[in-house]
Amino acid sequence: MTRPLSRALLAALTGTLVLAAGPAFAGAPAGATGHDISYPQCGAAFPVPGAFGIVGVNNGRVYSANPCLAEQAVWAASTGNPALYVNTANPGPVSDYWPAPGSKQPVPCRDTTVETDMGCAYDYGWNAAIDALITADQAVQAFKPRSVTWWLDVESANSWTDVPKANVAALQGFADRLRVGGVPSVGIYSVPSAWDAITGGFTKSNAASYRSAWASAFSPQYPIELSPVWRAGVGNVDDANAACSVASFTGGPLLLQQHFDDTSGTRYDGDVQCAAESTDGTAPKPVTTAPGAVTLSSTVGVRWSSDGGASSYDVRYRRAAPTQGFGNQAYPSGWQVTTAHAATIGGAPGGYTYCFSTRARDARPNLSTWSAERCTAVALDDRALSASSGWARAASSAYYASTYTATTRLGATLTKSGLQTSRLAVVATRCPSCGVIGVYVGGTLLKKLDLRSASTLRKQVLALPPISLRTASVTIKVLSSGKTVQIDGLSTARA
């Protein structure tokens, strides 16, 4: 914003940098210059239009409106590259705008009396962003406010808690809601000293530890460590150009550097475009490439990729017990904003169905929708089936889970009751002397399976035709006499 002379003098006298209240649009080419203005310039002359212009939505604090937003937006639009900025904060439970007890706006706010509830902090930022969007929608007519870059103004002049991870959670709520509201890019405006004091020095390198602290409350959609950075003012335009070569305070791309511009005789905040920002709005297309439909292991592996250009991925999963429906989506903290392409879950119980999906983002970051789910069923061991007379339980490392159940008796059955299933497979041995079995769902024959083969093949997964989802008993019945039948397991899946 334009810095009034009184604030500039105050900064000089105290030796403390007073942050300007917003950065500039990142759509101009590298080396371009522009300005930003806000509520202190109400009634004052505007800077000569440069390559870009930015206007503050707020009146210096969250949940307020710049009274001159409409006319200042006209000035910003005249540059050809308008943008907006929004004040941010995390005041904690003392705020009248703090989430109400039991609210889910959009994530659960469990304890509204403390500053350490990450869901409450996220919700505060989310809802403050809604207020800013409404303010801009109502006041700005010179351009579409949701079609331009917005910047989060992070400075110590606003209210913050003493819990850095909660402060960053609030910023993440701001960013996610702006992006969900259609804003194509959200950047961070601050100065290193203020950023470190407010966020605890949040950077790309330590972001995973913050996500771990948030994991029980929310998963970030547009991780702010990937956001472009606008750094607060230094000296003159030459100083700003030199500062463009210095790394940003988050490790994200440094796009703008502020400086003090008094070339017109009035002191304004000028801005230098350090690097051009991509205007591509197309997200990479993710695909979950593994696992297979059935796994004979308690370790479930998942793999993913994209059609190119992905800088990171989020991976989630849900699971269903063999007699129950799916639970909520799980978002393991190590699987969010990851550059990996594979992960595993250990200790997966037999009979469970796991369904995985992936989304991808590029460096802007554009975020894709979730990919189609890839589901796998962890097979039940044969010991999970109730056996009629005539079967023998045996053990051998050559079989799934080192056990199998065998018979040669016509009519012998293995049964599992109460399965919620739509997809079944039998795990069995195939051999030259093997017999025939039938698989029955709720007493109705689904399919006969001939287990004969030219050679002995163990741990064979024999898929059955899909059925409509139902709760039923599943029975494997021997339909041959005097022929070997070795059942190693049963796979059941809800998807």
C-alpha positions in Angstrom: 0.0 0.0 0.0 1.0 3.6 -0.1 2.8 4.4 3.1 1.8 7.7 4.7 4.7 9.9 5.6 3.8 9.7 9.3 4.2 5.9 9.3 7.4 6.2 7.4 8.8 8.6 10.0 7.6 6.4 12.8 9.5 3.5 11.3 12.6 5.5 10.9 12.5 6.9 14.4 11.8 3.6 16.2 14.1 1.5 14.0 11.2 -0.9 13.5 9.9 -1.8 10.0 6.2 -1.0 9.8 4.8 -3.4 7.3 2.9 -2.0 4.3 -0.5 -3.6 4.1 -0.3 -5.5 0.9 1.6 -6.6 -2.1 1.1 -6.4 -5.8 -0.2 -8.6 -8.6 2.1 -11.3 -10.0 0.8 -11.2 -13.6 3.4 -8.7 -14.9 6.8 -9.8 -16.4 10.0 -10.0 -14.3 11.5 -6.5 -13.7 8.1 -4.7 -14.0 7.2 -2.1 -11.4 4.0 -1.0 -9.8 2.4 0.2 -6.6 -0.2 -0.8 -3.9 -2.6 1.4 -2.0 -5.2 1.0 0.7 -7.4 2.7 3.2 -4.8 5.3 4.3 -5.0 6.7 0.8 -8.7 7.4 0.9 -9.1 10.9 -0.6 -5.5 11.1 -1.6 -4.0 11.1 -5.1 -3.2 7.7 -6.6 0.3 6.8 -7.9 0.9 7.0 -11.6 -0.2 3.6 -12.9 2.6 1.2 -13.4 2.6 -2.4 -14.7 0.3 -3.5 -11.8 -1.7 -2.2 -8.9 -3.1 -3.7 -5.8 -5.8 -2.6 -3.3 -6.5 -3.7 0.2 -9.9 -5.2 0.9 -9.9 -4.4 4.6 -9.6 -1.3 6.7 -6.4 -2.5 8.3 -7.8 -5.5 10.2 -9.8 -8.7 9.7 -13.6 -8.3 9.4 -13.5 -4.7 8.2 -14.0 -3.0 4.8 -11.7 -0.5 3.1 -14.2 2.5 2.6 -12.4 3.5 -0.6 -12.2 0.0 -2.1 -14.5 0.7 -5.1 -12.6 3.7 -6.4 -9.2 2.3 -5.6 -10.1 -0.8 -7.6 -10.8 1.4 -10.6 -7.2 2.7 -10.3 -5.8 -0.9 -10.0 -7.8 -2.0 -13.0 -6.2 0.9 -15.0 -2.8 -0.8 -14.7 -4.1 -3.8 -16.6 -3.0 -6.1 -13.7 -5.1 -5.6 -10.7 -4.9 -7.6 -7.5 -6.1 -7.6 -3.9 -4.8 -8.3 -0.5 -6.5 -9.2 2.7 -5.5 -8.7 6.3 -5.0 -11.8 8.4 -5.0 -12.6 12.1 -5.5 -15.4 14.7 -6.8 -13.7 17.8 -7.9 -16.9 19.5 -11.0 -17.3 21.8 -11.0 -13.6 22.8 -12.4 -12.7 19.3 -16.2 -12.3 18.8 -15.6 -14.0 15.5 -14.1 -17.2 17.0 -16.0 -20.3 16.0 -18.9 -21.3 18.2 -18.6 -24.5 20.4 -19.3 -27.6 18.4 -19.1 -25.8 15.0 -17.8 -27.4 11.9 -17.1 -24.4 9.7 -15.7 -26.3 7.8 -13.8 -28.6 10.2 -14.6 -29.5 13.8 -13.8 -26.8 16.4 -13.6 -29.0 19.5 -12.4 -26.7 22.3 -13.2 -23.1 21.7 -11.7 -22.0 25.0 -8.0 -22.6 24.0 -5.6 -21.2 21.5 -4.2 -24.6 20.7 -7.3 -26.1 18.9 -6.1 -26.3 15.3 -9.5 -26.8 13.9 -10.8 -23.6 15.5 -7.9 -21.6 14.2 -8.4 -23.0 10.7 -12.1 -22.2 10.8 -11.4 -18.6 11.9 -9.2 -18.1 8.8 -11.7 -19.8 6.6 -14.6 -17.7 7.7 -12.6 -14.4 7.7 -11.8 -15.2 4.1 -15.5 -15.6 3.3 -16.1 -12.1 4.8 -13.3 -10.7 2.7 -14.7 -12.3 -0.5 -18.2 -10.9 0.2 -16.7 -7.4 0.8 -14.8 -7.5 -2.5 -17.7 -8.9 -4.4 -20.0 -6.1 -3.2 -17.6 -3.2 -3.7 -15.4 -4.0 -6.7 -17.0 -3.4 -10.1 -13.9 -2.5 -12.1 -12.8 -6.2 -12.4 -13.9 -9.6 -11.1 -12.3 -9.8 -7.7 -12.2 -13.6 -7.7 -10.3 -13.7 -11.0 -7.1 -12.0 -9.7 -4.4 -12.9 -7.3 -5.0 -12.3 -3.6 -2.3 -11.9 -1.0 -2.4 -12.7 2.7 -1.0 -9.8 4.7 0.8 -11.3 7.6 2.1 -8.7 10.0 2.5 -8.2 13.8 0.1 -5.2 13.8 -2.8 -7.7 13.7 -3.7 -10.0 16.6 -1.9 -13.4 16.9 -1.8 -16.1 19.5 1.4 -17.4 21.1 0.9 -20.8 19.3 2.8 -20.6 15.9 1.2 -23.8 14.5 -2.3 -22.4 15.3 -1.4 -19.2 13.6 -0.3 -21.0 10.4 -3.5 -23.1 10.6 -5.5 -19.9 10.5 -3.4 -18.7 7.4 -4.1 -22.1 5.8 -7.8 -21.6 6.4 -7.6 -18.2 4.7 -5.7 -19.6 1.7 -7.9 -22.7 1.3 -11.2 -20.7 1.4 -10.0 -18.1 -1.1 -8.9 -20.8 -3.5 -12.2 -22.7 -3.0 -13.9 -19.4 -3.7 -12.4 -19.3 -7.2 -9.3 -17.1 -6.5 -6.6 -18.5 -8.9 -3.6 -17.7 -6.8 -3.0 -16.8 -3.2 0.4 -15.4 -2.0 2.0 -14.5 1.3 3.1 -10.9 2.1 5.3 -10.4 5.1 8.8 -9.6 6.3 11.1 -12.3 7.7 11.1 -11.0 11.3 7.3 -10.8 11.5 6.9 -14.1 9.7 9.2 -15.9 12.1 7.6 -14.4 15.2 4.1 -15.2 14.1 4.6 -18.6 12.5 7.6 -19.9 14.3 9.6 -19.8 11.1 7.3 -21.9 9.0 9.0 -23.0 5.7 8.9 -25.7 3.1 11.5 -27.6 5.0 9.5 -27.9 8.2 6.0 -27.8 6.9 5.5 -31.6 7.5 5.8 -31.1 11.3 3.0 -28.5 11.1 0.8 -30.8 9.1 1.3 -33.5 11.7 0.0 -31.1 14.4 -3.0 -30.3 12.2 -3.7 -33.9 11.1 -6.5 -34.7 13.6 -8.3 -31.5 12.6 -7.8 -30.8 8.9 -5.7 -31.5 5.8 -4.5 -28.4 3.8 -5.9 -28.2 0.3 -3.5 -25.5 -1.1 -0.4 -25.7 1.1 0.8 -22.2 1.8 4.5 -23.2 1.8 4.0 -23.5 -2.0 2.5 -20.1 -2.3 4.3 -17.2 -4.0 5.9 -14.7 -1.6 5.9 -10.9 -1.6 8.5 -9.5 0.8 8.0 -6.1 2.6 9.9 -3.0 1.7 13.6 -2.2 1.4 15.2 1.1 0.4 14.7 2.2 -3.2 14.0 0.4 -6.4 17.6 -0.6 -6.9 17.6 -2.2 -3.5 14.5 -4.0 -4.3 16.0 -5.4 -7.6 19.0 -6.6 -5.6 16.8 -8.2 -3.0 15.0 -10.2 -5.7 18.0 -12.5 -5.7 17.6 -13.4 -2.0 15.6 -16.5 -1.1 12.1 -16.0 0.3 11.4 -16.5 4.0 9.2 -19.6 3.3 11.2 -21.2 0.6 8.4 -20.6 -1.8 8.9 -18.6 -5.1 9.8 -14.9 -4.4 7.7 -13.0 -6.9 7.5 -9.5 -5.5 9.8 -7.2 -3.5 8.6 -4.0 -2.0 10.5 -0.7 -1.9 9.8 2.9 -0.9 8.9 5.2 -3.9 8.9 9.0 -3.5 9.8 9.8 -7.1 6.5 11.7 -7.5 7.1 13.8 -4.3 4.6 11.7 -2.3 5.9 8.6 -0.6 4.3 5.5 -1.9 5.1 1.8 -1.6 6.5 0.6 -4.9 6.9 -3.0 -5.9 9.3 -4.9 -8.2 8.3 -8.0 -10.0 11.1 -10.5 -9.2 9.8 -13.3 -11.4 6.8 -13.8 -13.6 4.1 -16.2 -12.3 2.6 -18.8 -14.5 -1.0 -18.0 -15.4 -1.7 -21.6 -16.4 -4.8 -22.7 -14.6 -4.8 -26.4 -15.5 -3.9 -28.8 -12.8 -2.1 -32.1 -13.4 -4.3 -35.2 -13.8 -3.6 -37.8 -11.1 -4.0 -41.5 -11.3 -3.8 -44.1 -8.6 -2.0 -47.0 -10.2 -2.0 -49.6 -7.4 -2.9 -51.8 -5.6 -4.5 -54.7 -7.3 -8.0 -56.0 -6.6 -6.9 -58.5 -4.0 -3.9 -58.7 -1.8 -2.5 -61.7 0.1 -0.5 -59.6 2.5 -1.1 -57.6 5.6 1.0 -54.8 4.0 -1.0 -52.9 1.4 1.0 -50.9 -1.1 -0.4 -47.9 -3.1 1.2 -46.1 -6.0 0.3 -42.9 -7.9 1.4 -40.7 -10.7 0.1 -37.9 -13.0 0.1 -36.9 -16.6 3.1 -34.6 -15.9 3.9 -31.3 -14.2 2.9 -32.4 -10.6 5.1 -30.9 -7.9 3.3 -32.7 -5.0 0.5 -35.1 -4.2 -2.1 -35.7 -1.5 -3.2 -39.3 -1.0 -6.1 -40.5 1.1 -7.8 -43.8 1.8 -10.9 -45.2 3.4 -11.5 -48.7 4.6 -14.4 -51.1 5.3 -14.5 -54.1 7.6 -15.9 -57.3 6.1 -19.2 -56.9 8.0 -19.5 -53.0 8.0 -19.6 -50.0 5.7 -16.7 -47.6 4.9 -15.4 -45.3 7.5 -14.3 -41.7 7.0 -11.5 -40.8 4.7 -8.0 -40.9 6.3 -5.3 -38.4 5.4 -2.0 -39.7 6.8 0.2 -36.6 7.4 3.2 -38.1 5.5 1.0 -38.6 2.5 0.0 -35.0 2.1 2.0 -32.6 -0.1 4.4 -35.4 -0.8 6.7 -35.8 -3.7 6.8 -39.6 -3.3 4.9 -41.9 -5.7 4.3 -44.9 -3.4 3.4 -45.7 0.2 2.3 -48.7 2.3 -0.1 -49.5 5.2 1.1 -52.2 7.5 -1.0 -54.5 9.7 -4.0 -54.5 7.4 -6.6 -56.9 8.9 -7.9 -59.7 6.7 -11.3 -59.1 5.1 -10.9 -55.3 5.0 -11.4 -53.3 1.8 -9.1 -50.3 1.3 -9.8 -47.7 -1.3 -7.2 -45.1 -2.3 -7.4 -41.8 -4.2 -4.9 -39.1 -5.2 -4.9 -35.5 -6.1 -2.0 -33.6 -7.7 -0.9 -30.0 -7.7 1.7 -28.1 -9.7 4.0 -25.3 -8.7 1.4 -22.5 -9.0 -0.2 -24.4 -7.2 -3.2 -25.6 -9.3 -4.9 -28.5 -7.5 -6.7 -31.3 -9.2 -9.8 -33.1 -8.1 -9.4 -36.5 -6.5 -8.7 -39.4 -8.8 -11.0 -42.3 -9.2 -10.6 -44.7 -6.3 -8.4 -47.8 -6.6 -9.6 -50.5 -4.2 -8.1 -53.6 -2.8 -9.4 -56.4 -0.6 -7.2 -58.0 2.0 -8.2 -61.7 1.8 -9.6 -63.5 4.8 -7.5 -66.5 5.8 -9.1 -69.9 5.6 -9.2 -70.0 9.4 -11.8 -67.2 9.3 -14.3 -69.6 7.7 -16.4 -72.0 9.7 -15.9 -75.6 8.5 -18.4 -78.4 8.4 -17.2 -82.0 9.1 -14.8 -83.6 6.7 -12.2 -80.8 6.5 -8.6 -80.9 7.8 -6.8 -77.7 9.0 -3.1 -77.7 8.0 -0.1 -75.4 8.1 2.6 -74.7 5.5 4.7 -71.7 4.6 3.7 -72.3 0.9 0.2 -71.1 1.6 -1.4 -67.7 2.3 -0.9 -66.8 6.0 0.9 -70.3 6.2 -2.4 -72.2 6.6 -4.9 -74.0 4.4 -8.0 -76.2 4.9 -8.4 -79.4 2.8 -10.9 -82.1 2.0 -12.0 -84.6 -0.6 -15.6 -85.0 0.8 -18.5 -84.2 -1.5 -20.8 -81.6 0.1 -18.3 -80.3 2.7 -18.7 -76.6 3.3 -16.8 -73.5 4.5 -18.9 -70.5 5.5 -18.5 -66.9 6.5 -21.7 -65.2 7.8 -22.7 -61.5 7.7 -20.5 -60.3 4.9 -21.3 -56.9 3.3 -20.0 -57.7 -0.2 -20.2 -56.9 -3.8 -17.1 -58.6 -5.0 -15.8 -62.1 -4.1 -12.8 -64.2 -4.9 -11.6 -67.6 -3.6 -8.0 -68.2 -2.8 -7.3 -71.9 -3.5 -4.8 -74.5 -4.8 -5.1 -75.7 -8.4 -3.6 -79.1 -9.4 -4.1 -82.1 -11.7 -6.1 -84.0 -9.1 -8.1 -81.1 -7.7 -11.9 -81.1 -7.7 -14.8 -78.6 -8.2 -16.3 -76.2 -5.8 -19.4 -73.9 -5.9 -19.6 -70.5 -4.2 -23.0 -69.6 -2.8 -24.2 -66.2 -1.7 -27.2 -66.3 0.6 -27.9 -69.9 -0.5 -27.8 -69.1 -4.2 -25.1 -70.5 -6.4 -22.9 -67.7 -7.8 -20.4 -69.8 -9.8 -18.8 -73.2 -10.0 -15.0 -73.2 -10.0 -13.0 -76.1 -11.5 -9.7 -76.3 -9.6 -8.0 -78.6 -12.1 -4.8 -77.5 -13.8 -1.9 -79.1 -15.6 0.5 -78.3 -12.7 0.1 -77.5 -9.0 -0.4 -73.8 -8.4 -0.9 -72.5 -4.9 -2.4 -69.2 -3.6 -4.5 -68.8 -6.7 -7.0 -65.9 -6.6 -10.1 -67.0 -8.5 -12.4 -64.0 -9.0 -16.2 -64.4 -9.1 -18.7 -62.3 -11.0 -19.6 -59.0 -9.3 -22.9 -58.7 -7.5 -25.0 -55.9 -6.1 -23.9 -54.9 -2.6 -25.6 -57.0 0.0 -25.3 -58.5 3.5 -25.2 -62.3 3.2 -23.5 -65.5 4.2 -21.0 -66.8 1.7 -20.5 -70.6 1.5 -17.8 -72.6 -0.4 -19.2 -76.1 -1.1 -17.4 -79.1 -2.5 -19.2 -80.4 -5.6 -16.8 -83.2 -6.4 -16.0 -86.5 -4.7 -12.6 -88.0 -3.9 -10.8 -85.0 -5.4 -8.5 -82.7 -3.6 -9.8 -79.3 -2.5 -7.5 -76.9 -0.7 -9.0 -73.6 0.3 -6.5 -70.9 1.3 -8.8 -67.9 1.9 -11.7 -65.8 0.8 -11.6 -62.3 -0.5 -14.6 -60.1 0.0 -14.9 -56.4 -1.0 -17.5 -53.7 -0.9 -16.2 -51.9 -4.0 
